[in-house]
Amino acid sequence: MKKIGLLFIAAIMAFSVNAQKFAFVDTEYILDRIPSYKAAQDQIDKISSEYENELETMYSEVEKLYKSYQNEKVLLTEEQRSQKEEAIIASEKQIKELQQKYFGPEGAVFQKRQELVKPIQDEVYIVVKEIALEGGYAVIFDTSSGAGILYENARYNKSDDVLEKLGYTN
C-alpha cells in the first residue's frame, strides 16, 4: 500500500515538474467582432434565404399539381393517372436534387461559406497558433461551444489578444 502511495506522490511531482501552460479563446466572440466575418455571414444568409424561397415556390407548385391530380383522378384513364403521377414524382425528385445542389455537403451554400468564411477562420487560427507559440502554451481550448468547460479563469482568456493581433480593438 505504501508503494502505491509513493508512486502516486511521485507521479504528481513528475506532472507538476512537467506542467504545461493552458489558455483558451472564444472563437465565436472573436468572429463576432470581425466586420468582414459579419458581412460574409450576412451574404451567406441572404443566399440561403433566396434558395429556400425558390425551393418553397417549387414545392408549392408540386403541391398544386398533386391537389389537381387528386381532384381529377377519378376522371382520368389509367394511362393519364400514371403520367400525372410520374410528372409529380419527377418534379419532387428535381426539387430534391436542387436542394442537394444548394444545401448539400458540397452545395452552393457550403462553397460560398468556404469562399467567404474559411479565410477569416484560417487567419484566426494562425494568430491563435502564434499566441500559443509566443506564450509557450501547450494547449489553447476553444470555449465557444462550451463543451466540457466547467470553469474558466478570465486571466487565461486570450480572445482579446487574438483580436488585437488581427488588428481589431474591443
mmCIF file of the C-alpha atoms, coordinates in Angstrom:
data_MODEL
# 
_entry.id   MODEL 
# 
loop_
_atom_site.group_PDB 
_atom_site.id 
_atom_site.type_symbol 
_atom_site.label_atom_id 
_atom_site.label_alt_id 
_atom_site.label_comp_id 
_atom_site.label_asym_id 
_atom_site.label_entity_id 
_atom_site.label_seq_id 
_atom_site.pdbx_PDB_ins_code 
_atom_site.Cartn_x 
_atom_site.Cartn_y 
_atom_site.Cartn_z 
_atom_site.occupancy 
_atom_site.B_iso_or_equiv 
_atom_site.pdbx_formal_charge 
_atom_site.auth_seq_id 
_atom_site.auth_comp_id 
_atom_site.auth_asym_id 
_atom_site.auth_atom_id 
_atom_site.pdbx_PDB_model_num 
ATOM 1   C CA . MET A 1 1   ? 0.000   0.000  0.000   1.00 0.00 ? 1   MET A CA 1 
ATOM 2   C CA . LYS A 1 2   ? 2.900   2.328  0.817   1.00 0.00 ? 2   LYS A CA 1 
ATOM 3   C CA . LYS A 1 3   ? 4.393   1.656  -2.614  1.00 0.00 ? 3   LYS A CA 1 
ATOM 4   C CA . ILE A 1 4   ? 1.177   2.738  -4.353  1.00 0.00 ? 4   ILE A CA 1 
ATOM 5   C CA . GLY A 1 5   ? 1.071   5.918  -2.268  1.00 0.00 ? 5   GLY A CA 1 
ATOM 6   C CA . LEU A 1 6   ? 4.705   6.676  -3.065  1.00 0.00 ? 6   LEU A CA 1 
ATOM 7   C CA . LEU A 1 7   ? 4.112   6.041  -6.763  1.00 0.00 ? 7   LEU A CA 1 
ATOM 8   C CA . PHE A 1 8   ? 1.100   8.348  -6.679  1.00 0.00 ? 8   PHE A CA 1 
ATOM 9   C CA . ILE A 1 9   ? 3.117   11.138 -4.998  1.00 0.00 ? 9   ILE A CA 1 
ATOM 10  C CA . ALA A 1 10  ? 5.972   10.615 -7.472  1.00 0.00 ? 10  ALA A CA 1 
ATOM 11  C CA . ALA A 1 11  ? 3.549   10.825 -10.374 1.00 0.00 ? 11  ALA A CA 1 
ATOM 12  C CA . ILE A 1 12  ? 2.079   14.091 -9.050  1.00 0.00 ? 12  ILE A CA 1 
ATOM 13  C CA . MET A 1 13  ? 5.557   15.548 -8.576  1.00 0.00 ? 13  MET A CA 1 
ATOM 14  C CA . ALA A 1 14  ? 6.595   14.480 -12.089 1.00 0.00 ? 14  ALA A CA 1 
ATOM 15  C CA . PHE A 1 15  ? 3.452   16.054 -13.503 1.00 0.00 ? 15  PHE A CA 1 
ATOM 16  C CA . SER A 1 16  ? 3.992   19.327 -11.655 1.00 0.00 ? 16  SER A CA 1 
ATOM 17  C CA . VAL A 1 17  ? 7.607   19.497 -12.860 1.00 0.00 ? 17  VAL A CA 1 
ATOM 18  C CA . ASN A 1 18  ? 6.434   18.984 -16.438 1.00 0.00 ? 18  ASN A CA 1 
ATOM 19  C CA . ALA A 1 19  ? 3.296   21.110 -16.028 1.00 0.00 ? 19  ALA A CA 1 
ATOM 20  C CA . GLN A 1 20  ? 2.115   22.665 -19.251 1.00 0.00 ? 20  GLN A CA 1 
ATOM 21  C CA . LYS A 1 21  ? 0.538   26.071 -19.762 1.00 0.00 ? 21  LYS A CA 1 
ATOM 22  C CA . PHE A 1 22  ? -3.037  26.188 -20.972 1.00 0.00 ? 22  PHE A CA 1 
ATOM 23  C CA . ALA A 1 23  ? -5.200  29.034 -22.256 1.00 0.00 ? 23  ALA A CA 1 
ATOM 24  C CA . PHE A 1 24  ? -8.481  29.436 -24.031 1.00 0.00 ? 24  PHE A CA 1 
ATOM 25  C CA . VAL A 1 25  ? -10.170 31.564 -26.655 1.00 0.00 ? 25  VAL A CA 1 
ATOM 26  C CA . ASP A 1 26  ? -13.783 32.040 -27.643 1.00 0.00 ? 26  ASP A CA 1 
ATOM 27  C CA . THR A 1 27  ? -13.843 31.909 -31.433 1.00 0.00 ? 27  THR A CA 1 
ATOM 28  C CA . GLU A 1 28  ? -17.493 32.953 -31.534 1.00 0.00 ? 28  GLU A CA 1 
ATOM 29  C CA . TYR A 1 29  ? -16.619 36.077 -29.536 1.00 0.00 ? 29  TYR A CA 1 
ATOM 30  C CA . ILE A 1 30  ? -13.664 36.764 -31.845 1.00 0.00 ? 30  ILE A CA 1 
ATOM 31  C CA . LEU A 1 31  ? -15.538 36.222 -35.101 1.00 0.00 ? 31  LEU A CA 1 
ATOM 32  C CA . ASP A 1 32  ? -18.496 38.342 -33.953 1.00 0.00 ? 32  ASP A CA 1 
ATOM 33  C CA . ARG A 1 33  ? -16.103 41.272 -33.615 1.00 0.00 ? 33  ARG A CA 1 
ATOM 34  C CA . ILE A 1 34  ? -14.648 40.972 -37.113 1.00 0.00 ? 34  ILE A CA 1 
ATOM 35  C CA . PRO A 1 35  ? -16.716 43.089 -39.536 1.00 0.00 ? 35  PRO A CA 1 
ATOM 36  C CA . SER A 1 36  ? -15.725 41.052 -42.610 1.00 0.00 ? 36  SER A CA 1 
ATOM 37  C CA . TYR A 1 37  ? -16.992 37.895 -40.892 1.00 0.00 ? 37  TYR A CA 1 
ATOM 38  C CA . LYS A 1 38  ? -20.345 39.525 -40.166 1.00 0.00 ? 38  LYS A CA 1 
ATOM 39  C CA . ALA A 1 39  ? -20.582 40.712 -43.778 1.00 0.00 ? 39  ALA A CA 1 
ATOM 40  C CA . ALA A 1 40  ? -19.756 37.221 -45.028 1.00 0.00 ? 40  ALA A CA 1 
ATOM 41  C CA . GLN A 1 41  ? -22.396 35.679 -42.741 1.00 0.00 ? 41  GLN A CA 1 
ATOM 42  C CA . ASP A 1 42  ? -24.980 38.204 -43.963 1.00 0.00 ? 42  ASP A CA 1 
ATOM 43  C CA . GLN A 1 43  ? -24.163 37.365 -47.569 1.00 0.00 ? 43  GLN A CA 1 
ATOM 44  C CA . ILE A 1 44  ? -24.447 33.625 -46.894 1.00 0.00 ? 44  ILE A CA 1 
ATOM 45  C CA . ASP A 1 45  ? -27.745 34.124 -45.050 1.00 0.00 ? 45  ASP A CA 1 
ATOM 46  C CA . LYS A 1 46  ? -29.093 36.146 -47.986 1.00 0.00 ? 46  LYS A CA 1 
ATOM 47  C CA . ILE A 1 47  ? -28.113 33.460 -50.497 1.00 0.00 ? 47  ILE A CA 1 
ATOM 48  C CA . SER A 1 48  ? -29.608 30.722 -48.285 1.00 0.00 ? 48  SER A CA 1 
ATOM 49  C CA . SER A 1 49  ? -32.844 32.657 -47.979 1.00 0.00 ? 49  SER A CA 1 
ATOM 50  C CA . GLU A 1 50  ? -33.068 33.090 -51.758 1.00 0.00 ? 50  GLU A CA 1 
ATOM 51  C CA . TYR A 1 51  ? -32.516 29.369 -52.291 1.00 0.00 ? 51  TYR A CA 1 
ATOM 52  C CA . GLU A 1 52  ? -35.087 28.489 -49.623 1.00 0.00 ? 52  GLU A CA 1 
ATOM 53  C CA . ASN A 1 53  ? -37.672 30.775 -51.236 1.00 0.00 ? 53  ASN A CA 1 
ATOM 54  C CA . GLU A 1 54  ? -37.020 29.229 -54.649 1.00 0.00 ? 54  GLU A CA 1 
ATOM 55  C CA . LEU A 1 55  ? -37.457 25.721 -53.243 1.00 0.00 ? 55  LEU A CA 1 
ATOM 56  C CA . GLU A 1 56  ? -40.617 26.712 -51.350 1.00 0.00 ? 56  GLU A CA 1 
ATOM 57  C CA . THR A 1 57  ? -42.119 28.072 -54.574 1.00 0.00 ? 57  THR A CA 1 
ATOM 58  C CA . MET A 1 58  ? -41.278 24.870 -56.379 1.00 0.00 ? 58  MET A CA 1 
ATOM 59  C CA . TYR A 1 59  ? -42.752 22.740 -53.573 1.00 0.00 ? 59  TYR A CA 1 
ATOM 60  C CA . SER A 1 60  ? -45.968 24.748 -53.645 1.00 0.00 ? 60  SER A CA 1 
ATOM 61  C CA . GLU A 1 61  ? -46.202 24.166 -57.411 1.00 0.00 ? 61  GLU A CA 1 
ATOM 62  C CA . VAL A 1 62  ? -45.824 20.422 -56.892 1.00 0.00 ? 62  VAL A CA 1 
ATOM 63  C CA . GLU A 1 63  ? -48.447 20.568 -54.171 1.00 0.00 ? 63  GLU A CA 1 
ATOM 64  C CA . LYS A 1 64  ? -50.836 22.290 -56.603 1.00 0.00 ? 64  LYS A CA 1 
ATOM 65  C CA . LEU A 1 65  ? -50.117 19.586 -59.174 1.00 0.00 ? 65  LEU A CA 1 
ATOM 66  C CA . TYR A 1 66  ? -50.856 16.910 -56.607 1.00 0.00 ? 66  TYR A CA 1 
ATOM 67  C CA . LYS A 1 67  ? -54.135 18.533 -55.471 1.00 0.00 ? 67  LYS A CA 1 
ATOM 68  C CA . SER A 1 68  ? -55.191 18.934 -59.080 1.00 0.00 ? 68  SER A CA 1 
ATOM 69  C CA . TYR A 1 69  ? -54.371 15.300 -59.686 1.00 0.00 ? 69  TYR A CA 1 
ATOM 70  C CA . GLN A 1 70  ? -56.379 14.229 -56.628 1.00 0.00 ? 70  GLN A CA 1 
ATOM 71  C CA . ASN A 1 71  ? -59.407 16.209 -57.865 1.00 0.00 ? 71  ASN A CA 1 
ATOM 72  C CA . GLU A 1 72  ? -59.201 14.834 -61.419 1.00 0.00 ? 72  GLU A CA 1 
ATOM 73  C CA . LYS A 1 73  ? -58.087 11.321 -60.524 1.00 0.00 ? 73  LYS A CA 1 
ATOM 74  C CA . VAL A 1 74  ? -61.498 9.664  -60.898 1.00 0.00 ? 74  VAL A CA 1 
ATOM 75  C CA . LEU A 1 75  ? -61.997 11.212 -64.349 1.00 0.00 ? 75  LEU A CA 1 
ATOM 76  C CA . LEU A 1 76  ? -58.635 10.137 -65.739 1.00 0.00 ? 76  LEU A CA 1 
ATOM 77  C CA . THR A 1 77  ? -57.745 6.969  -67.551 1.00 0.00 ? 77  THR A CA 1 
ATOM 78  C CA . GLU A 1 78  ? -55.152 4.638  -66.062 1.00 0.00 ? 78  GLU A CA 1 
ATOM 79  C CA . GLU A 1 79  ? -52.560 5.933  -68.526 1.00 0.00 ? 79  GLU A CA 1 
ATOM 80  C CA . GLN A 1 80  ? -53.321 9.586  -67.711 1.00 0.00 ? 80  GLN A CA 1 
ATOM 81  C CA . ARG A 1 81  ? -53.113 8.855  -63.981 1.00 0.00 ? 81  ARG A CA 1 
ATOM 82  C CA . SER A 1 82  ? -49.791 7.153  -64.452 1.00 0.00 ? 82  SER A CA 1 
ATOM 83  C CA . GLN A 1 83  ? -48.452 10.095 -66.492 1.00 0.00 ? 83  GLN A CA 1 
ATOM 84  C CA . LYS A 1 84  ? -49.527 12.653 -63.891 1.00 0.00 ? 84  LYS A CA 1 
ATOM 85  C CA . GLU A 1 85  ? -48.099 10.577 -61.043 1.00 0.00 ? 85  GLU A CA 1 
ATOM 86  C CA . GLU A 1 86  ? -44.787 10.267 -62.891 1.00 0.00 ? 86  GLU A CA 1 
ATOM 87  C CA . ALA A 1 87  ? -44.754 14.012 -63.545 1.00 0.00 ? 87  ALA A CA 1 
ATOM 88  C CA . ILE A 1 88  ? -45.327 14.740 -59.843 1.00 0.00 ? 88  ILE A CA 1 
ATOM 89  C CA . ILE A 1 89  ? -42.628 12.270 -58.786 1.00 0.00 ? 89  ILE A CA 1 
ATOM 90  C CA . ALA A 1 90  ? -40.197 13.715 -61.355 1.00 0.00 ? 90  ALA A CA 1 
ATOM 91  C CA . SER A 1 91  ? -40.880 17.243 -60.071 1.00 0.00 ? 91  SER A CA 1 
ATOM 92  C CA . GLU A 1 92  ? -40.278 16.174 -56.476 1.00 0.00 ? 92  GLU A CA 1 
ATOM 93  C CA . LYS A 1 93  ? -37.069 14.447 -57.483 1.00 0.00 ? 93  LYS A CA 1 
ATOM 94  C CA . GLN A 1 94  ? -35.907 17.562 -59.331 1.00 0.00 ? 94  GLN A CA 1 
ATOM 95  C CA . ILE A 1 95  ? -36.575 19.705 -56.257 1.00 0.00 ? 95  ILE A CA 1 
ATOM 96  C CA . LYS A 1 96  ? -34.649 17.323 -54.002 1.00 0.00 ? 96  LYS A CA 1 
ATOM 97  C CA . GLU A 1 97  ? -31.710 17.350 -56.404 1.00 0.00 ? 97  GLU A CA 1 
ATOM 98  C CA . LEU A 1 98  ? -31.771 21.140 -56.461 1.00 0.00 ? 98  LEU A CA 1 
ATOM 99  C CA . GLN A 1 99  ? -31.958 21.175 -52.669 1.00 0.00 ? 99  GLN A CA 1 
ATOM 100 C CA . GLN A 1 100 ? -28.836 18.968 -52.554 1.00 0.00 ? 100 GLN A CA 1 
ATOM 101 C CA . LYS A 1 101 ? -27.159 21.253 -55.078 1.00 0.00 ? 101 LYS A CA 1 
ATOM 102 C CA . TYR A 1 102 ? -27.846 24.274 -52.863 1.00 0.00 ? 102 TYR A CA 1 
ATOM 103 C CA . PHE A 1 103 ? -27.599 22.892 -49.319 1.00 0.00 ? 103 PHE A CA 1 
ATOM 104 C CA . GLY A 1 104 ? -25.771 19.566 -49.624 1.00 0.00 ? 104 GLY A CA 1 
ATOM 105 C CA . PRO A 1 105 ? -22.323 18.826 -48.199 1.00 0.00 ? 105 PRO A CA 1 
ATOM 106 C CA . GLU A 1 106 ? -20.664 20.189 -51.349 1.00 0.00 ? 106 GLU A CA 1 
ATOM 107 C CA . GLY A 1 107 ? -23.525 22.509 -52.296 1.00 0.00 ? 107 GLY A CA 1 
ATOM 108 C CA . ALA A 1 108 ? -23.524 26.160 -53.268 1.00 0.00 ? 108 ALA A CA 1 
ATOM 109 C CA . VAL A 1 109 ? -24.011 27.418 -49.702 1.00 0.00 ? 109 VAL A CA 1 
ATOM 110 C CA . PHE A 1 110 ? -21.114 25.286 -48.454 1.00 0.00 ? 110 PHE A CA 1 
ATOM 111 C CA . GLN A 1 111 ? -18.920 26.522 -51.302 1.00 0.00 ? 111 GLN A CA 1 
ATOM 112 C CA . LYS A 1 112 ? -19.822 30.145 -50.561 1.00 0.00 ? 112 LYS A CA 1 
ATOM 113 C CA . ARG A 1 113 ? -19.055 29.593 -46.881 1.00 0.00 ? 113 ARG A CA 1 
ATOM 114 C CA . GLN A 1 114 ? -15.669 28.114 -47.838 1.00 0.00 ? 114 GLN A CA 1 
ATOM 115 C CA . GLU A 1 115 ? -15.003 31.091 -50.086 1.00 0.00 ? 115 GLU A CA 1 
ATOM 116 C CA . LEU A 1 116 ? -16.036 33.819 -47.635 1.00 0.00 ? 116 LEU A CA 1 
ATOM 117 C CA . VAL A 1 117 ? -15.679 32.491 -44.082 1.00 0.00 ? 117 VAL A CA 1 
ATOM 118 C CA . LYS A 1 118 ? -12.855 29.962 -44.195 1.00 0.00 ? 118 LYS A CA 1 
ATOM 119 C CA . PRO A 1 119 ? -10.114 32.528 -44.938 1.00 0.00 ? 119 PRO A CA 1 
ATOM 120 C CA . ILE A 1 120 ? -11.197 34.529 -41.890 1.00 0.00 ? 120 ILE A CA 1 
ATOM 121 C CA . GLN A 1 121 ? -11.269 31.409 -39.720 1.00 0.00 ? 121 GLN A CA 1 
ATOM 122 C CA . ASP A 1 122 ? -7.847  30.402 -41.035 1.00 0.00 ? 122 ASP A CA 1 
ATOM 123 C CA . GLU A 1 123 ? -6.472  33.830 -40.152 1.00 0.00 ? 123 GLU A CA 1 
ATOM 124 C CA . VAL A 1 124 ? -7.839  33.483 -36.617 1.00 0.00 ? 124 VAL A CA 1 
ATOM 125 C CA . TYR A 1 125 ? -6.308  30.008 -36.335 1.00 0.00 ? 125 TYR A CA 1 
ATOM 126 C CA . ILE A 1 126 ? -2.895  31.314 -37.435 1.00 0.00 ? 126 ILE A CA 1 
ATOM 127 C CA . VAL A 1 127 ? -3.000  34.060 -34.794 1.00 0.00 ? 127 VAL A CA 1 
ATOM 128 C CA . VAL A 1 128 ? -4.084  31.596 -32.091 1.00 0.00 ? 128 VAL A CA 1 
ATOM 129 C CA . LYS A 1 129 ? -1.161  29.398 -33.062 1.00 0.00 ? 129 LYS A CA 1 
ATOM 130 C CA . GLU A 1 130 ? 1.214   32.401 -32.884 1.00 0.00 ? 130 GLU A CA 1 
ATOM 131 C CA . ILE A 1 131 ? -0.066  33.293 -29.411 1.00 0.00 ? 131 ILE A CA 1 
ATOM 132 C CA . ALA A 1 132 ? 0.369   29.676 -28.315 1.00 0.00 ? 132 ALA A CA 1 
ATOM 133 C CA . LEU A 1 133 ? 3.955   29.602 -29.537 1.00 0.00 ? 133 LEU A CA 1 
ATOM 134 C CA . GLU A 1 134 ? 4.838   33.049 -28.143 1.00 0.00 ? 134 GLU A CA 1 
ATOM 135 C CA . GLY A 1 135 ? 3.235   32.319 -24.777 1.00 0.00 ? 135 GLY A CA 1 
ATOM 136 C CA . GLY A 1 136 ? 4.550   28.780 -24.503 1.00 0.00 ? 136 GLY A CA 1 
ATOM 137 C CA . TYR A 1 137 ? 1.053   27.293 -24.256 1.00 0.00 ? 137 TYR A CA 1 
ATOM 138 C CA . ALA A 1 138 ? 0.768   23.559 -24.762 1.00 0.00 ? 138 ALA A CA 1 
ATOM 139 C CA . VAL A 1 139 ? -2.952  23.771 -25.469 1.00 0.00 ? 139 VAL A CA 1 
ATOM 140 C CA . ILE A 1 140 ? -5.415  26.549 -26.258 1.00 0.00 ? 140 ILE A CA 1 
ATOM 141 C CA . PHE A 1 141 ? -9.030  25.481 -25.864 1.00 0.00 ? 141 PHE A CA 1 
ATOM 142 C CA . ASP A 1 142 ? -11.987 26.958 -27.737 1.00 0.00 ? 142 ASP A CA 1 
ATOM 143 C CA . THR A 1 143 ? -14.799 27.751 -25.310 1.00 0.00 ? 143 THR A CA 1 
ATOM 144 C CA . SER A 1 144 ? -17.309 28.889 -27.921 1.00 0.00 ? 144 SER A CA 1 
ATOM 145 C CA . SER A 1 145 ? -19.116 25.553 -27.891 1.00 0.00 ? 145 SER A CA 1 
ATOM 146 C CA . GLY A 1 146 ? -18.801 25.256 -24.118 1.00 0.00 ? 146 GLY A CA 1 
ATOM 147 C CA . ALA A 1 147 ? -18.189 21.527 -24.450 1.00 0.00 ? 147 ALA A CA 1 
ATOM 148 C CA . GLY A 1 148 ? -16.744 20.213 -21.230 1.00 0.00 ? 148 GLY A CA 1 
ATOM 149 C CA . ILE A 1 149 ? -15.585 23.568 -19.839 1.00 0.00 ? 149 ILE A CA 1 
ATOM 150 C CA . LEU A 1 150 ? -16.969 23.880 -16.320 1.00 0.00 ? 150 LEU A CA 1 
ATOM 151 C CA . TYR A 1 151 ? -14.869 26.814 -15.181 1.00 0.00 ? 151 TYR A CA 1 
ATOM 152 C CA . GLU A 1 152 ? -12.700 29.329 -16.947 1.00 0.00 ? 152 GLU A CA 1 
ATOM 153 C CA . ASN A 1 153 ? -10.445 31.917 -15.369 1.00 0.00 ? 153 ASN A CA 1 
ATOM 154 C CA . ALA A 1 154 ? -10.592 35.128 -17.425 1.00 0.00 ? 154 ALA A CA 1 
ATOM 155 C CA . ARG A 1 155 ? -6.861  35.575 -16.838 1.00 0.00 ? 155 ARG A CA 1 
ATOM 156 C CA . TYR A 1 156 ? -6.191  32.789 -19.344 1.00 0.00 ? 156 TYR A CA 1 
ATOM 157 C CA . ASN A 1 157 ? -8.671  34.031 -21.953 1.00 0.00 ? 157 ASN A CA 1 
ATOM 158 C CA . LYS A 1 158 ? -6.632  35.062 -24.997 1.00 0.00 ? 158 LYS A CA 1 
ATOM 159 C CA . SER A 1 159 ? -9.588  36.084 -27.200 1.00 0.00 ? 159 SER A CA 1 
ATOM 160 C CA . ASP A 1 160 ? -8.818  39.804 -26.969 1.00 0.00 ? 160 ASP A CA 1 
ATOM 161 C CA . ASP A 1 161 ? -5.147  39.083 -27.733 1.00 0.00 ? 161 ASP A CA 1 
ATOM 162 C CA . VAL A 1 162 ? -6.231  37.333 -30.929 1.00 0.00 ? 162 VAL A CA 1 
ATOM 163 C CA . LEU A 1 163 ? -8.434  40.274 -31.902 1.00 0.00 ? 163 LEU A CA 1 
ATOM 164 C CA . GLU A 1 164 ? -5.618  42.706 -31.181 1.00 0.00 ? 164 GLU A CA 1 
ATOM 165 C CA . LYS A 1 165 ? -3.158  40.741 -33.341 1.00 0.00 ? 165 LYS A CA 1 
ATOM 166 C CA . LEU A 1 166 ? -5.758  40.678 -36.118 1.00 0.00 ? 166 LEU A CA 1 
ATOM 167 C CA . GLY A 1 167 ? -5.961  44.473 -35.887 1.00 0.00 ? 167 GLY A CA 1 
ATOM 168 C CA . TYR A 1 168 ? -9.329  44.812 -34.154 1.00 0.00 ? 168 TYR A CA 1 
ATOM 169 C CA . THR A 1 169 ? -9.989  46.528 -30.863 1.00 0.00 ? 169 THR A CA 1 
ATOM 170 C CA . ASN A 1 170 ? -12.710 45.599 -28.462 1.00 0.00 ? 170 ASN A CA 1 
# 
